[in-house]
């Protein structure tokens, strides 16, 4: 009987693949598939349902496998976990692939829509921007914390901090003044990046 469902445990370099026929019998069990061998392996299969966890790289692989005529469904890892912990399997990549293969055919399973490249690029923009915002906040908090060690307490607002810090910088010891200046310069670069991303 042909393979109709495949579960793939994704990784960076070595993947695990588990394929079953319509009776649920394991036909394809490959616990170690090198990255450069994954597409040739999946491409030679008849069109089937492929399940994967929605993790790093999953949307890319979903698009690639769909180009070869497969139906790909992504699932949140937390929804696959109960199938992984069913007691009949140990914890390893091959067992994970088998659990994914089992989970993807469950009628109650909820799926994550596959993102196209434009959606991924937009998400990349938002994540990069959010990272810069977090870095900016961290830099200003570090600056305020270091200044407080010299008895200087400035407002939390980045704009007011920048406006009011000038006179205090001149009164700081040499290395402290240099460090504060470096932090201010770094935060300015972050601000510039944020303007570009906005």
HELIX and SHEET records of a PDB file:
HELIX    1   1 UNK A   35  UNK A   43  1                                   9    
HELIX    2   2 UNK A   58  UNK A   67  1                                  10    
HELIX    3   3 UNK A   77  UNK A   84  1                                   8    
HELIX    4   4 UNK A   93  UNK A  103  1                                  11    
HELIX    5   5 UNK A  117  UNK A  148  1                                  32    
HELIX    6   6 UNK A  158  UNK A  164  1                                   7    
HELIX    7   7 UNK A  166  UNK A  170  1                                   5    
HELIX    8   8 UNK A  174  UNK A  197  1                                  24    
SHEET    1   A 5 UNK A  26  UNK A  34  0                                        
SHEET    2   A 5 UNK A  14  UNK A  20 -1                                        
SHEET    3   A 5 UNK A   5  UNK A   9 -1                                        
SHEET    4   A 5 UNK A  49  UNK A  53  1                                        
SHEET    5   A 5 UNK A  71  UNK A  75  1                                        
END                                                                             
